Amino acid sequence: MQLRLKAGHFYGETSQALSANGLRFTAKAYGSHAMLPPHAHELSHFCFVLAGSYQEQLAGRTFEREPATLVFYPPDTSHGEEHFSDGRHFLVEIDCRNLERVREYGALLNEPVSVRGDAPLWLAARMYREFSARDGFSALVLESIATELMVHASRQHSSCAERKPPRWLKHVKEFLTENFAEPPGLTEIASAAGVHPTHLARVFRQFEGCTIGDYVRTARINFARRQMLESADPLVQIALAAGFADQTHFTRSFKRVTGMTPSQFRCVFGSR
């Protein structure tokens, strides 16, 4: 009988894990000469190879895997691995609801596929960085990127990009700017815009150059910067008004966007 791993289960040693919006993100480590017997997974997933090389048996063929390899596996895809060196993988598990959502959009995700190209590999690396240094916006950022990667993995993904910003994009940005303190999820934002979540994530990045989560994070920081320039309010008060849970979260996010702490910003630019 084929070994079938349940949702959330992978071989290897877990260093970090996060579950958000029907997605599970896991960083795994594998020892040199590790042998993973033929097995399948209950849910679909991506595997992004961060370090190490190994040989994979998949669909009756043998593949050489190395760092910066990105592979998508539909549910119940049988594969086995033989590792030649210590390795690290970033695994993104996708529940049935999220998988069906992109299928409704027209993406075909019924076969395992090695996802190639600069754009999806950049997205995978961006997703791992977000996972590794996450904050209160990361769940939305990760959901947006995972949705885009599913589209890239689809064999039906083609050059059907919009040539000019659609009308609804302006309304989405206005909606996010007005609701940055408590940003809704991707599905709720798409519903407000009257478009499919997958289409929203792809088109938003195309014209804005960032994910929706990045946009919301920046909107909060911009609000905080204005408050620091125009008032002498305590930083903790500004942090709460911007929607941050506490000043530590505020400081971390602020430095991530601006390159300096709120105190440093106020010292240099604040009102005298």
PyMOL commands that set and color helices and strands:
alter all, ss='L'
color gray80, all
select helices_A, chain A and resi 96-104+118-132+138-153+167-178+186-193+197-208+212-230+235-241+247-258+262-269
alter helices_A, ss='H'
color red, helices_A
select strands_A, chain A and resi 3-5+13-20+23-30+35-41+44-51+54-58+61-65+70-73+79-83+87-94+113-114
alter strands_A, ss='S'
color yellow, strands_A
deselect
rebuild
show_as cartoon
